[in-house]
Amino acid sequence: VLAAAYGRVGEELLTYLRGEFALLIWDGRTREGLLACDQLGAGSVFVHTGVAGLCFASELAYLLDALPRRPAPDNEALVRWLASGTVPPGRTLYEGVRRVAPASFLRLHAGRWQHCRYWSPRYVERPRLDRDEAACEVREAVIGAVGRRLRGRRAAGVLVSGGLDSGTVLAAAGHVAARSQTSLHTYSAVFPVHPSMDESELVAVQVAHHGLPHTQRTVTRGSPLAGALRYLDRWGVPLPVPGHFLWEPLLVAAARDGAECMLDGELGDEVFGA
């Protein structure tokens, strides 16, 4: 479908796409194409230019594997990461390895490439809604987003804590799962020896309410460092969050259960905190 659309409208195809994507289209007849990522940069495209030409991949680890040797660290990006936990836009921790910017693409033509932008955000006048109308808008947006993730999935997992964020995602998933014919399974980590952070009771209430199969891991010990080293060895970059070692066994269990995607409430504060 995408190839046919590119043959008909060319680069304008990108303006019709929504959601997360990393896209390569190549026309072997004209020797032209494009390499693009979505408007918000949720999908990733990493590139490196050198004597071998343009190398690219949707994961940094795959690009590193494709290069004849691993690049040196990008010192400026490394200092920024140590100071703030972020790297400069478009950069990575590796010298010469760049990330295609959100809403951008590389135009591939005659052995050359050119960086272009296909979309920019624009201000839209705020709708005048009362409280109930605004709540309805948010509800429908969350259900719609979760529904798009579950569409076409035979099985999915939901990471559940006792918080509003994951609880909202779970409720939305339960609302649309029957319609999408997706079987749901919930997963949680609980901390009974740390009462100040344990949410076992709230997790139990949510799981019981939705009546879904549940896998729970009781955490009494563990090593953030060991988890970080495994992640670094696999993906070539440091962990984005230190709590990965808590969720890693649950992700493994979900994969073993046949889950094709995992939903969680991460970054929900940005939606609900306001």
C-alpha positions as CSV (number, residue, x, y, z in Angstrom):
1,V,0.0,0.0,0.0
2,L,2.8,2.5,0.9
3,A,4.8,1.6,-2.2
4,A,1.7,2.2,-4.4
5,A,1.0,5.5,-2.7
6,Y,4.6,6.6,-3.1
7,G,4.3,5.7,-6.8
8,R,1.2,7.9,-7.1
9,V,2.0,10.9,-4.9
10,G,5.7,10.7,-4.1
11,E,7.0,12.4,-0.9
12,E,3.5,13.8,-0.3
13,L,2.7,10.3,1.1
14,L,4.3,11.3,4.4
15,T,1.7,14.0,5.1
16,Y,-1.0,11.3,5.2
17,L,0.6,9.0,7.7
18,R,-0.2,9.0,11.4
19,G,1.2,7.2,14.5
20,E,4.6,5.7,15.1
21,F,6.7,4.6,12.1
22,A,10.1,4.3,10.6
23,L,9.9,4.0,6.9
24,L,12.2,3.2,4.0
25,I,10.8,3.4,0.4
26,W,13.0,2.7,-2.5
27,D,12.1,2.7,-6.2
28,G,14.6,0.5,-8.0
29,R,13.5,1.7,-11.4
30,T,14.2,5.4,-10.8
31,R,16.9,4.8,-8.1
32,E,15.1,7.2,-5.8
33,G,13.5,6.9,-2.4
34,L,13.1,8.2,1.1
35,L,14.0,7.4,4.7
36,A,11.6,8.9,7.2
37,C,10.2,8.8,10.8
38,D,6.9,9.9,12.3
39,Q,5.9,13.4,13.3
40,L,6.8,13.1,17.0
41,G,9.9,10.9,16.5
42,A,8.5,7.9,18.4
43,G,9.8,5.7,15.6
44,S,13.6,6.0,15.2
45,V,16.0,6.1,12.2
46,F,19.7,6.2,13.0
47,V,22.2,7.0,10.2
48,H,26.0,7.0,9.8
49,T,27.9,8.3,6.8
50,G,31.4,7.2,5.9
51,V,33.5,5.6,3.2
52,A,30.8,2.9,2.8
53,G,28.2,5.6,2.1
54,L,25.0,5.9,4.1
55,C,24.2,3.2,6.7
56,F,21.0,3.3,8.6
57,A,18.8,1.2,10.9
58,S,15.7,1.5,13.1
59,E,17.7,0.6,16.2
60,L,21.1,1.9,17.2
61,A,22.4,-1.5,18.1
62,Y,21.6,-2.8,14.6
63,L,23.4,0.1,13.0
64,L,26.5,-0.5,15.2
65,D,26.5,-4.1,14.1
66,A,26.4,-3.1,10.4
67,L,29.5,-0.7,10.7
68,P,33.0,-2.1,10.1
69,R,34.0,-0.8,13.5
70,R,32.3,0.8,16.5
71,P,32.5,4.7,16.4
72,A,34.2,6.6,19.2
73,P,32.1,8.4,21.8
74,D,30.7,11.8,20.9
75,N,32.3,13.8,23.7
76,E,29.9,16.7,23.6
77,A,26.8,14.4,23.7
78,L,28.4,12.4,26.5
79,V,29.0,15.4,28.7
80,R,25.4,16.6,28.1
81,W,24.1,13.1,28.9
82,L,26.1,13.0,32.2
83,A,24.9,16.5,33.2
84,S,21.2,16.2,32.2
85,G,20.4,12.7,31.1
86,T,19.7,13.9,27.5
87,V,21.8,14.3,24.3
88,P,21.6,17.3,21.9
89,P,18.8,16.9,19.3
90,G,19.7,14.6,16.5
91,R,22.9,13.4,18.2
92,T,23.7,10.1,19.8
93,L,26.4,9.0,22.2
94,Y,28.4,7.8,19.2
95,E,30.5,10.1,17.0
96,G,29.1,10.4,13.5
97,V,25.9,8.6,14.3
98,R,22.8,10.8,14.0
99,R,19.1,10.3,14.5
100,V,16.7,11.6,11.9
101,A,14.7,14.4,13.5
102,P,11.0,14.0,14.1
103,A,8.7,14.9,11.1
104,S,11.8,14.7,8.8
105,F,13.1,12.4,6.1
106,L,16.2,11.8,3.9
107,R,15.5,12.2,0.2
108,L,17.6,9.5,-1.5
109,H,18.6,10.3,-5.1
110,A,21.4,9.3,-7.5
111,G,23.7,8.2,-4.7
112,R,23.1,11.3,-2.6
113,W,20.8,12.2,0.2
114,Q,19.3,15.4,1.5
115,H,17.7,16.1,4.8
116,C,14.1,17.5,4.5
117,R,11.2,18.3,6.8
118,Y,7.6,17.3,5.9
119,W,5.6,18.6,8.8
120,S,5.6,21.2,11.5
121,P,3.2,21.7,14.5
122,R,0.9,24.6,14.3
123,Y,-1.2,26.4,17.0
124,V,-4.9,25.7,16.9
125,E,-7.3,27.9,18.9
126,R,-8.3,26.2,22.2
127,P,-11.8,24.7,22.0
128,R,-14.2,26.2,24.5
129,L,-15.3,23.2,26.6
130,D,-16.8,22.9,30.0
131,R,-15.3,20.5,32.5
132,D,-17.5,17.5,31.5
133,E,-16.9,18.0,27.8
134,A,-13.1,18.3,28.4
135,A,-13.2,15.0,30.4
136,C,-15.1,13.3,27.6
137,E,-12.5,14.5,25.1
138,V,-9.6,13.1,27.2
139,R,-11.5,9.8,27.7
140,E,-12.1,9.3,24.0
141,A,-8.5,10.2,23.2
142,V,-7.1,7.7,25.6
143,I,-9.5,4.9,24.5
144,G,-8.6,5.8,20.8
145,A,-4.9,5.6,21.5
146,V,-5.1,2.3,23.3
147,G,-7.4,0.9,20.7
148,R,-4.9,1.7,17.9
149,R,-2.3,-0.2,19.8
150,L,-4.5,-3.2,20.2
151,R,-5.8,-3.3,16.7
152,G,-4.7,-6.5,15.0
153,R,-3.1,-7.9,18.1
154,R,-4.1,-11.4,19.2
155,A,-2.7,-10.9,22.8
156,A,-1.4,-8.0,24.8
157,G,-0.1,-7.3,28.3
158,V,-0.7,-4.4,30.6
159,L,1.8,-3.4,33.3
160,V,-0.4,-2.5,36.3
161,S,0.6,-0.5,39.4
162,G,-1.8,1.1,41.8
163,G,-1.7,4.4,40.1
164,L,-4.2,6.4,38.0
165,D,-2.0,6.2,34.9
166,S,-1.8,2.4,34.4
167,G,-5.3,2.0,35.8
168,T,-6.6,4.3,33.1
169,V,-4.8,2.4,30.4
170,L,-6.1,-0.9,31.8
171,A,-9.7,0.4,31.8
172,A,-9.3,1.7,28.2
173,A,-7.8,-1.7,27.1
174,G,-10.6,-3.6,28.7
175,H,-13.1,-1.3,27.0
176,V,-11.8,-2.0,23.5
177,A,-10.3,-5.6,23.8
178,A,-13.5,-7.4,23.1
179,R,-14.1,-5.3,20.0
180,S,-10.5,-5.8,18.8
181,Q,-10.6,-9.5,19.8
182,T,-7.4,-9.1,21.8
183,S,-6.8,-11.3,24.9
184,L,-5.4,-9.3,27.8
185,H,-3.1,-10.4,30.6
186,T,-1.9,-8.1,33.4
187,Y,1.5,-7.9,35.0
188,S,2.7,-6.3,38.2
189,A,5.7,-5.9,40.5
190,V,4.9,-5.5,44.3
191,F,7.1,-4.6,47.2
192,P,5.7,-6.0,50.5
193,V,8.9,-5.4,52.5
194,H,8.7,-1.7,51.5
195,P,5.3,-0.5,52.7
196,S,5.8,3.1,51.7
197,M,6.0,2.1,48.0
198,D,4.0,-1.1,47.9
199,E,0.7,-0.9,46.0
200,S,-0.3,-4.5,46.3
201,E,-3.8,-3.7,47.6
202,L,-4.6,-1.3,44.8
203,V,-3.2,-3.7,42.2
204,A,-5.5,-6.5,43.6
205,V,-8.5,-4.2,43.4
206,Q,-7.9,-3.4,39.7
207,V,-7.1,-6.9,38.7
208,A,-10.2,-8.3,40.5
209,H,-12.4,-5.6,38.9
210,H,-11.4,-6.5,35.4
211,G,-11.2,-10.2,36.0
212,L,-8.1,-10.7,33.9
213,P,-5.3,-13.3,34.2
214,H,-2.5,-11.8,36.3
215,T,1.2,-12.4,36.8
216,Q,2.7,-10.8,39.8
217,R,6.4,-10.6,40.9
218,T,7.2,-10.0,44.5
219,V,10.4,-7.9,44.6
220,T,12.6,-8.3,47.7
221,R,16.0,-7.8,46.1
222,G,17.6,-7.1,42.8
223,S,20.4,-5.3,41.0
224,P,19.9,-2.2,38.9
225,L,23.5,-2.4,37.9
226,A,23.2,-6.0,36.6
227,G,20.1,-5.0,34.6
228,A,21.8,-1.9,33.2
229,L,24.8,-4.0,32.1
230,R,22.6,-6.5,30.3
231,Y,20.8,-3.6,28.6
232,L,24.1,-1.9,27.6
233,D,25.4,-5.1,26.1
234,R,22.3,-5.7,24.1
235,W,21.5,-2.2,22.9
236,G,24.8,-0.3,23.0
237,V,23.5,2.6,25.1
238,P,22.7,3.2,28.8
239,L,19.4,2.4,30.3
240,P,16.9,5.3,30.0
241,V,15.4,4.5,33.4
242,P,17.0,2.7,36.4
243,G,13.9,0.7,37.3
244,H,14.2,-1.5,34.2
245,F,15.5,-4.5,36.3
246,L,12.1,-4.5,38.0
247,W,10.1,-4.8,34.7
248,E,12.5,-7.0,32.8
249,P,11.2,-10.3,34.2
250,L,7.6,-9.2,33.6
251,L,8.4,-8.4,29.9
252,V,10.1,-11.8,29.6
253,A,7.0,-13.4,31.1
254,A,4.7,-11.5,28.7
255,A,6.7,-12.5,25.7
256,R,6.5,-16.1,26.9
257,D,2.7,-15.7,27.2
258,G,2.5,-14.6,23.6
259,A,1.9,-10.9,24.2
260,E,2.5,-8.9,21.0
261,C,2.6,-5.6,22.7
262,M,2.9,-4.3,26.3
263,L,0.9,-1.3,27.5
264,D,1.8,0.8,30.5
265,G,1.2,4.1,32.2
266,E,4.6,5.6,31.8
267,L,4.5,9.3,31.1
268,G,0.9,9.4,32.2
269,D,1.8,12.3,34.6
270,E,2.1,14.5,31.5
271,V,-1.5,13.8,30.6
272,F,-3.2,13.5,34.0
273,G,-0.9,15.7,36.1
274,A,-2.3,18.8,34.6
